[in-house]
Amino acid sequence: MHTGSCLCGSVAFRIDGELSPPSACHCGQCRRQSGHVWSSTSTHENNLSFAASDTLGWFRASDIAKRGFCSNCGSFLFWKHNDEDTISISMGALNAPTGLTLARHIFVADKGDYYDITDDLPQEA
């Protein structure tokens, strides 16, 4: 079981189930919304429950997915593909210890020009 929340605590959640190895997303949308790289894990959407969600908002950033955030503090919390039964959850929103280790970088072809990826983890274009 894992727990987490947004910065102000108005969105608080619990995950009862397995979490995927985290990835770091370098796509332009994640960089714009998070301010840099967005790291996330994922789980089956039925594993996610909320203790508080009054300020949970959703933004449809594309035709294929939506992004969940706290409308009070602005924390970027979730990413949900329209046609999948999984949900991505911000690593930064999870309470420690997570027991997880970053496994890969995704959308590296779109990464910012102001940094380099210097670890040996797999990189997907």
OpenMM code with the backbone's topology and positions (N, CA, C; nanometers):
from openmm import Vec3, app, unit

residues = "MET HIS THR GLY SER CYS LEU CYS GLY SER VAL ALA PHE ARG ILE ASP GLY GLU LEU SER PRO PRO SER ALA CYS HIS CYS GLY GLN CYS ARG ARG GLN SER GLY HIS VAL TRP SER SER THR SER THR HIS GLU ASN ASN LEU SER PHE ALA ALA SER ASP THR LEU GLY TRP PHE ARG ALA SER ASP ILE ALA LYS ARG GLY PHE CYS SER ASN CYS GLY SER PHE LEU PHE TRP LYS HIS ASN ASP GLU ASP THR ILE SER ILE SER MET GLY ALA LEU ASN ALA PRO THR GLY LEU THR LEU ALA ARG HIS ILE PHE VAL ALA ASP LYS GLY ASP TYR TYR ASP ILE THR ASP ASP LEU PRO GLN GLU ALA".split()
positions = [
    Vec3(0.0837, -0.1175, 0.0000),
    Vec3(0.0000, 0.0000, 0.0000),
    Vec3(0.0885, 0.1243, 0.0000),
    Vec3(0.0498, 0.2230, -0.0793),
    Vec3(0.1189, 0.3513, -0.0864),
    Vec3(0.0165, 0.4624, -0.0672),
    Vec3(0.0609, 0.5737, -0.0120),
    Vec3(-0.0241, 0.6912, 0.0024),
    Vec3(0.0472, 0.8110, -0.0581),
    Vec3(-0.0319, 0.9152, -0.0857),
    Vec3(0.0259, 1.0359, -0.1416),
    Vec3(-0.0737, 1.1491, -0.1405),
    Vec3(-0.0251, 1.2662, -0.1802),
    Vec3(-0.1123, 1.3834, -0.1838),
    Vec3(-0.0484, 1.4926, -0.2677),
    Vec3(-0.1276, 1.5961, -0.2901),
    Vec3(-0.0763, 1.7167, -0.3547),
    Vec3(-0.0022, 1.7988, -0.2492),
    Vec3(0.0512, 1.9116, -0.2880),
    Vec3(0.1283, 1.9975, -0.1983),
    Vec3(0.0456, 2.0482, -0.0812),
    Vec3(-0.0798, 2.0854, -0.1048),
    Vec3(-0.1632, 2.1417, 0.0024),
    Vec3(-0.2434, 2.0357, 0.0777),
    Vec3(-0.2467, 1.9120, 0.0272),
    Vec3(-0.3194, 1.8049, 0.0932),
    Vec3(-0.4664, 1.7952, 0.0580),
    Vec3(-0.5147, 1.8817, -0.0297),
    Vec3(-0.6564, 1.8784, -0.0679),
    Vec3(-0.6919, 1.7589, -0.1550),
    Vec3(-0.5936, 1.7021, -0.2209),
    Vec3(-0.6105, 1.5760, -0.2931),
    Vec3(-0.5189, 1.4754, -0.2245),
    Vec3(-0.5771, 1.3748, -0.1638),
    Vec3(-0.5024, 1.2702, -0.0947),
    Vec3(-0.5519, 1.1358, -0.1446),
    Vec3(-0.4593, 1.0440, -0.1654),
    Vec3(-0.4969, 0.9169, -0.2271),
    Vec3(-0.4215, 0.7999, -0.1654),
    Vec3(-0.4705, 0.6826, -0.2000),
    Vec3(-0.4128, 0.5572, -0.1529),
    Vec3(-0.4078, 0.4622, -0.2710),
    Vec3(-0.3014, 0.3833, -0.2791),
    Vec3(-0.2872, 0.2844, -0.3850),
    Vec3(-0.2733, 0.1483, -0.3184),
    Vec3(-0.3676, 0.0615, -0.3445),
    Vec3(-0.3642, -0.0757, -0.2953),
    Vec3(-0.3383, -0.1669, -0.4139),
    Vec3(-0.2126, -0.1945, -0.4388),
    Vec3(-0.1776, -0.2787, -0.5524),
    Vec3(-0.0366, -0.2494, -0.5980),
    Vec3(0.0058, -0.3236, -0.6967),
    Vec3(0.1411, -0.3107, -0.7497),
    Vec3(0.1598, -0.1796, -0.8252),
    Vec3(0.2803, -0.1260, -0.8157),
    Vec3(0.3200, -0.0077, -0.8922),
    Vec3(0.4281, -0.0480, -0.9917),
    Vec3(0.4221, 0.0098, -1.1096),
    Vec3(0.5228, -0.0186, -1.2120),
    Vec3(0.6544, 0.0492, -1.1754),
    Vec3(0.7653, 0.0023, -1.2335),
    Vec3(0.8913, 0.0756, -1.2167),
    Vec3(0.8743, 0.2161, -1.2751),
    Vec3(0.9183, 0.3182, -1.2049),
    Vec3(0.8977, 0.4562, -1.2505),
    Vec3(0.9762, 0.4906, -1.3766),
    Vec3(0.9197, 0.5832, -1.4525),
    Vec3(0.9879, 0.6382, -1.5687),
    Vec3(0.9940, 0.7895, -1.5560),
    Vec3(1.0903, 0.8485, -1.6251),
    Vec3(1.1036, 0.9941, -1.6306),
    Vec3(1.0624, 1.0375, -1.7697),
    Vec3(0.9577, 1.1189, -1.7774),
    Vec3(0.9063, 1.1639, -1.9062),
    Vec3(0.9645, 1.3003, -1.9420),
    Vec3(1.0176, 1.3092, -2.0625),
    Vec3(1.0813, 1.4313, -2.1105),
    Vec3(0.9995, 1.5009, -2.2192),
    Vec3(0.8730, 1.4604, -2.2381),
    Vec3(0.7918, 1.5213, -2.3445),
    Vec3(0.7637, 1.6686, -2.3127),
    Vec3(0.7318, 1.7426, -2.4150),
    Vec3(0.7067, 1.8860, -2.3985),
    Vec3(0.5904, 1.9166, -2.3068),
    Vec3(0.4837, 1.8367, -2.3121),
    Vec3(0.3686, 1.8613, -2.2251),
    Vec3(0.4043, 1.8408, -2.0782),
    Vec3(0.4730, 1.7324, -2.0470),
    Vec3(0.5127, 1.7084, -1.9064),
    Vec3(0.6086, 1.8172, -1.8578),
    Vec3(0.7031, 1.8575, -1.9439),
    Vec3(0.7967, 1.9628, -1.9032),
    Vec3(0.7233, 2.0937, -1.8775),
    Vec3(0.6272, 2.1265, -1.9599),
    Vec3(0.5531, 2.2519, -1.9400),
    Vec3(0.4661, 2.2475, -1.8147),
    Vec3(0.4011, 2.1341, -1.7933),
    Vec3(0.3111, 2.1265, -1.6782),
    Vec3(0.3863, 2.1124, -1.5458),
    Vec3(0.4979, 2.0390, -1.5458),
    Vec3(0.5691, 2.0150, -1.4201),
    Vec3(0.6817, 2.1146, -1.3948),
    Vec3(0.7275, 2.1798, -1.4993),
    Vec3(0.8396, 2.2718, -1.4856),
    Vec3(0.9724, 2.2096, -1.5236),
    Vec3(0.9741, 2.0786, -1.5464),
    Vec3(1.0969, 2.0093, -1.5890),
    Vec3(1.0589, 1.8686, -1.6317),
    Vec3(1.1236, 1.7690, -1.5800),
    Vec3(1.0960, 1.6291, -1.6112),
    Vec3(0.9904, 1.5782, -1.5131),
    Vec3(0.8969, 1.4954, -1.5615),
    Vec3(0.7941, 1.4395, -1.4733),
    Vec3(0.8188, 1.2901, -1.4570),
    Vec3(0.8397, 1.2462, -1.3339),
    Vec3(0.8598, 1.1048, -1.3059),
    Vec3(0.7315, 1.0459, -1.2516),
    Vec3(0.6974, 0.9283, -1.3024),
    Vec3(0.5728, 0.8660, -1.2594),
    Vec3(0.5850, 0.7149, -1.2548),
    Vec3(0.4951, 0.6566, -1.1797),
    Vec3(0.4727, 0.5136, -1.1753),
    Vec3(0.3303, 0.4924, -1.2231),
    Vec3(0.2896, 0.3694, -1.2412),
    Vec3(0.1503, 0.3466, -1.2811),
    Vec3(0.0950, 0.2238, -1.2107),
    Vec3(-0.0371, 0.2183, -1.2090),
    Vec3(-0.1084, 0.1065, -1.1487),
    Vec3(-0.2431, 0.0928, -1.2176),
    Vec3(-0.3107, -0.0167, -1.1921),
    Vec3(-0.4459, -0.0333, -1.2435),
    Vec3(-0.5333, 0.0721, -1.1774),
    Vec3(-0.6196, 0.1377, -1.2537),
    Vec3(-0.6990, 0.2482, -1.1987),
    Vec3(-0.7867, 0.2066, -1.0818),
    Vec3(-0.8262, 0.0802, -1.0743),
    Vec3(-0.9076, 0.0334, -0.9616),
    Vec3(-0.8287, 0.0239, -0.8313),
    Vec3(-0.6954, 0.0301, -0.8393),
    Vec3(-0.6110, 0.0274, -0.7194),
    Vec3(-0.6037, 0.1636, -0.6503),
    Vec3(-0.6499, 0.2686, -0.7175),
    Vec3(-0.6400, 0.4054, -0.6669),
    Vec3(-0.7714, 0.4466, -0.6010),
    Vec3(-0.7627, 0.4941, -0.4767),
    Vec3(-0.8800, 0.5475, -0.4074),
    Vec3(-0.8418, 0.6807, -0.3438),
    Vec3(-0.9420, 0.7611, -0.3130),
    Vec3(-0.9173, 0.8962, -0.2628),
    Vec3(-0.9707, 0.9148, -0.1216),
    Vec3(-0.8882, 0.9746, -0.0366),
    Vec3(-0.9305, 1.0179, 0.0965),
    Vec3(-0.9858, 1.1597, 0.0870),
    Vec3(-0.9365, 1.2350, -0.0109),
    Vec3(-0.9834, 1.3711, -0.0379),
    Vec3(-0.9625, 1.3979, -0.1865),
    Vec3(-1.0633, 1.4576, -0.2501),
    Vec3(-1.0485, 1.4855, -0.3936),
    Vec3(-1.1326, 1.6042, -0.4389),
    Vec3(-1.1756, 1.6878, -0.3451),
    Vec3(-1.2622, 1.8009, -0.3808),
    Vec3(-1.1978, 1.8961, -0.4811),
    Vec3(-1.0658, 1.9086, -0.4771),
    Vec3(-0.9982, 2.0029, -0.5660),
    Vec3(-0.9301, 1.9334, -0.6841),
    Vec3(-0.9574, 1.8030, -0.7036),
    Vec3(-0.8995, 1.7315, -0.8164),
    Vec3(-0.9654, 1.7787, -0.9452),
    Vec3(-0.8834, 1.8307, -1.0345),
    Vec3(-0.9302, 1.8744, -1.1651),
    Vec3(-0.8616, 1.7940, -1.2735),
    Vec3(-0.9205, 1.7940, -1.3898),
    Vec3(-0.8638, 1.7219, -1.5039),
    Vec3(-0.8514, 1.8162, -1.6225),
    Vec3(-0.7390, 1.8069, -1.6902),
    Vec3(-0.7129, 1.8881, -1.8088),
    Vec3(-0.6873, 1.7935, -1.9257),
    Vec3(-0.7647, 1.8085, -2.0310),
    Vec3(-0.7444, 1.7261, -2.1499),
    Vec3(-0.6405, 1.7953, -2.2373),
    Vec3(-0.5164, 1.7499, -2.2268),
    Vec3(-0.4053, 1.8117, -2.2982),
    Vec3(-0.3926, 1.7620, -2.4419),
    Vec3(-0.4587, 1.6504, -2.4733),
    Vec3(-0.4546, 1.5957, -2.6086),
    Vec3(-0.5796, 1.5112, -2.6304),
    Vec3(-0.5922, 1.4568, -2.7494),
    Vec3(-0.7061, 1.3720, -2.7810),
    Vec3(-0.6963, 1.2335, -2.7171),
    Vec3(-0.5772, 1.1968, -2.6678),
    Vec3(-0.5589, 1.0604, -2.6171),
    Vec3(-0.5521, 1.0488, -2.4652),
    Vec3(-0.5365, 1.1607, -2.3942),
    Vec3(-0.5165, 1.1500, -2.2498),
    Vec3(-0.5594, 1.2763, -2.1768),
    Vec3(-0.5726, 1.2607, -2.0451),
    Vec3(-0.6009, 1.3760, -1.9590),
    Vec3(-0.5008, 1.3759, -1.8439),
    Vec3(-0.4841, 1.4932, -1.7827),
    Vec3(-0.3888, 1.5130, -1.6741),
    Vec3(-0.4634, 1.5610, -1.5502),
    Vec3(-0.4395, 1.4942, -1.4373),
    Vec3(-0.5049, 1.5298, -1.3124),
    Vec3(-0.4173, 1.6197, -1.2276),
    Vec3(-0.4779, 1.7198, -1.1660),
    Vec3(-0.4040, 1.8181, -1.0873),
    Vec3(-0.4913, 1.8693, -0.9739),
    Vec3(-0.4285, 1.9322, -0.8753),
    Vec3(-0.5026, 1.9971, -0.7677),
    Vec3(-0.5332, 2.1402, -0.8112),
    Vec3(-0.6603, 2.1756, -0.8130),
    Vec3(-0.6987, 2.3105, -0.8553),
    Vec3(-0.6700, 2.4146, -0.7475),
    Vec3(-0.6319, 2.3713, -0.6278),
    Vec3(-0.5967, 2.4645, -0.5204),
    Vec3(-0.4482, 2.5016, -0.5249),
    Vec3(-0.3601, 2.4025, -0.5234),
    Vec3(-0.2156, 2.4314, -0.5181),
    Vec3(-0.1456, 2.4129, -0.6517),
    Vec3(-0.2113, 2.3496, -0.7486),
    Vec3(-0.1548, 2.3329, -0.8819),
    Vec3(-0.0701, 2.2090, -0.9033),
    Vec3(-0.0565, 2.1230, -0.8026),
    Vec3(0.0261, 2.0028, -0.8181),
    Vec3(-0.0242, 1.9151, -0.9326),
    Vec3(0.0679, 1.8717, -1.0179),
    Vec3(0.0408, 1.7810, -1.1293),
    Vec3(0.0533, 1.6388, -1.0743),
    Vec3(-0.0577, 1.5648, -1.0677),
    Vec3(-0.0630, 1.4385, -0.9950),
    Vec3(-0.0790, 1.3135, -1.0807),
    Vec3(-0.1596, 1.3206, -1.1865),
    Vec3(-0.1957, 1.2004, -1.2604),
    Vec3(-0.1925, 1.2228, -1.4110),
    Vec3(-0.1743, 1.1135, -1.4829),
    Vec3(-0.1860, 1.1111, -1.6272),
    Vec3(-0.2658, 0.9869, -1.6611),
    Vec3(-0.3740, 1.0024, -1.7405),
    Vec3(-0.4647, 0.8913, -1.7702),
    Vec3(-0.4929, 0.8839, -1.9192),
    Vec3(-0.4510, 0.7741, -1.9830),
    Vec3(-0.4798, 0.7489, -2.1242),
    Vec3(-0.6268, 0.7113, -2.1376),
    Vec3(-0.6921, 0.7610, -2.2405),
    Vec3(-0.8350, 0.7354, -2.2619),
    Vec3(-0.8685, 0.5873, -2.2762),
    Vec3(-0.7815, 0.5118, -2.3424),
    Vec3(-0.8134, 0.3740, -2.3791),
    Vec3(-0.7427, 0.2696, -2.2940),
    Vec3(-0.6902, 0.3074, -2.1790),
    Vec3(-0.6202, 0.2125, -2.0930),
    Vec3(-0.6840, 0.2101, -1.9547),
    Vec3(-0.6682, 0.0991, -1.8848),
    Vec3(-0.7241, 0.0868, -1.7503),
    Vec3(-0.6193, 0.1092, -1.6419),
    Vec3(-0.5098, 0.1755, -1.6803),
    Vec3(-0.4063, 0.2122, -1.5841),
    Vec3(-0.4037, 0.3640, -1.5683),
    Vec3(-0.3397, 0.4093, -1.4625),
    Vec3(-0.3233, 0.5520, -1.4381),
    Vec3(-0.1808, 0.5765, -1.3912),
    Vec3(-0.1190, 0.6805, -1.4434),
    Vec3(0.0152, 0.7189, -1.4002),
    Vec3(0.0036, 0.8158, -1.2839),
    Vec3(0.0926, 0.7988, -1.1866),
    Vec3(0.0887, 0.8767, -1.0630),
    Vec3(0.2253, 0.9415, -1.0426),
    Vec3(0.2257, 1.0685, -1.0108),
    Vec3(0.3491, 1.1435, -0.9897),
    Vec3(0.4318, 1.0833, -0.8766),
    Vec3(0.5579, 1.0547, -0.9034),
    Vec3(0.6472, 1.0038, -0.7991),
    Vec3(0.6626, 1.1064, -0.6872),
    Vec3(0.6614, 1.2334, -0.7220),
    Vec3(0.6772, 1.3385, -0.6221),
    Vec3(0.5601, 1.3515, -0.5268),
    Vec3(0.4449, 1.2954, -0.5643),
    Vec3(0.3263, 1.3024, -0.4787),
    Vec3(0.3181, 1.1865, -0.3800),
    Vec3(0.3998, 1.0834, -0.4009),
    Vec3(0.3955, 0.9671, -0.3123),
    Vec3(0.4710, 0.9938, -0.1829),
    Vec3(0.4166, 0.9438, -0.0739),
    Vec3(0.4857, 0.9526, 0.0548),
    Vec3(0.5989, 0.8509, 0.0578),
    Vec3(0.7116, 0.8897, 0.1157),
    Vec3(0.8277, 0.8014, 0.1292),
    Vec3(0.8082, 0.7098, 0.2494),
    Vec3(0.8680, 0.5950, 0.2485),
    Vec3(0.9497, 0.5392, 0.1406),
    Vec3(0.8624, 0.4747, 0.0331),
    Vec3(0.9028, 0.4904, -0.0927),
    Vec3(0.8267, 0.4308, -0.2019),
    Vec3(0.8753, 0.2900, -0.2333),
    Vec3(1.0034, 0.2645, -0.2092),
    Vec3(1.0610, 0.1352, -0.2440),
    Vec3(1.0805, 0.1179, -0.3937),
    Vec3(1.0667, 0.2250, -0.4706),
    Vec3(1.0778, 0.2190, -0.6161),
    Vec3(1.2073, 0.2853, -0.6618),
    Vec3(1.2541, 0.2459, -0.7795),
    Vec3(1.3752, 0.3022, -0.8381),
    Vec3(1.3477, 0.3355, -0.9846),
    Vec3(1.3908, 0.4523, -1.0266),
    Vec3(1.3719, 0.4949, -1.1652),
    Vec3(1.4262, 0.3887, -1.2598),
    Vec3(1.3465, 0.3538, -1.3631),
    Vec3(1.3833, 0.2446, -1.4531),
    Vec3(1.4157, 0.2881, -1.5947),
    Vec3(1.3613, 0.4030, -1.6404),
    Vec3(1.3822, 0.4415, -1.7803),
    Vec3(1.3445, 0.5870, -1.8022),
    Vec3(1.3882, 0.6376, -1.9169),
    Vec3(1.3529, 0.7713, -1.9641),
    Vec3(1.2677, 0.7542, -2.0888),
    Vec3(1.1587, 0.8322, -2.0989),
    Vec3(1.0723, 0.8227, -2.2165),
    Vec3(1.0594, 0.9596, -2.2841),
    Vec3(1.0290, 0.9570, -2.4112),
    Vec3(1.0153, 1.0765, -2.4958),
    Vec3(1.1402, 1.1649, -2.4904),
    Vec3(1.2559, 1.0999, -2.4950),
    Vec3(1.3820, 1.1740, -2.4864),
    Vec3(1.4091, 1.2582, -2.6111),
    Vec3(1.3477, 1.2255, -2.7229),
    Vec3(1.3665, 1.3054, -2.8448),
    Vec3(1.3092, 1.4453, -2.8269),
    Vec3(1.2195, 1.4624, -2.7305),
    Vec3(1.1544, 1.5908, -2.7050),
    Vec3(1.2118, 1.6627, -2.5827),
    Vec3(1.3186, 1.6097, -2.5253),
    Vec3(1.3728, 1.6682, -2.4019),
    Vec3(1.4215, 1.8113, -2.4239),
    Vec3(1.4298, 1.8848, -2.3165),
    Vec3(1.4788, 2.0220, -2.3228),
    Vec3(1.6254, 2.0278, -2.3626),
    Vec3(1.6645, 2.1381, -2.4226),
    Vec3(1.8034, 2.1526, -2.4654),
    Vec3(1.8944, 2.2030, -2.3542),
    Vec3(1.8415, 2.2253, -2.2369),
    Vec3(1.9169, 2.2833, -2.1260),
    Vec3(1.9723, 2.1800, -2.0299),
    Vec3(1.9556, 2.0511, -2.0587),
    Vec3(2.0093, 1.9477, -1.9713),
    Vec3(2.0461, 1.8237, -2.0515),
    Vec3(2.1285, 1.7393, -1.9916),
    Vec3(2.1684, 1.6126, -2.0500),
    Vec3(2.1199, 1.5003, -1.9592),
    Vec3(2.0922, 1.3869, -2.0179),
    Vec3(2.0599, 1.2666, -1.9418),
    Vec3(2.1907, 1.1911, -1.9260),
    Vec3(2.2385, 1.1784, -1.8049),
    Vec3(2.3730, 1.1257, -1.7838),
    Vec3(2.3767, 0.9899, -1.7141),
    Vec3(2.2623, 0.9320, -1.6835),
    Vec3(2.2659, 0.7997, -1.6221),
    Vec3(2.2653, 0.6927, -1.7318),
    Vec3(2.2726, 0.5670, -1.6928),
    Vec3(2.2786, 0.4564, -1.7877),
    Vec3(2.1452, 0.3867, -1.8088),
    Vec3(2.0355, 0.4509, -1.7663),
    Vec3(1.9048, 0.3901, -1.7819),
    Vec3(1.8613, 0.3900, -1.9278),
    Vec3(1.7771, 0.2952, -1.9676),
    Vec3(1.7270, 0.2915, -2.1054),
    Vec3(1.6558, 0.4211, -2.1413),
    Vec3(1.6713, 0.4607, -2.2680),
    Vec3(1.6066, 0.5824, -2.3189),
    Vec3(1.5205, 0.5461, -2.4400),
    Vec3(1.3946, 0.5906, -2.4361),
    Vec3(1.3028, 0.5652, -2.5463),
    Vec3(1.2691, 0.6974, -2.6139),
    Vec3(1.2755, 0.6980, -2.7455),
    Vec3(1.2492, 0.8197, -2.8205),
    Vec3(1.1046, 0.8611, -2.8005),
] * unit.nanometer
topology = app.Topology()
chain = topology.addChain("A")
for resn in residues:
    res = topology.addResidue(resn, chain)
    for name in ("N", "CA", "C"):
        topology.addAtom(name, app.Element.getBySymbol(name[0]), res)
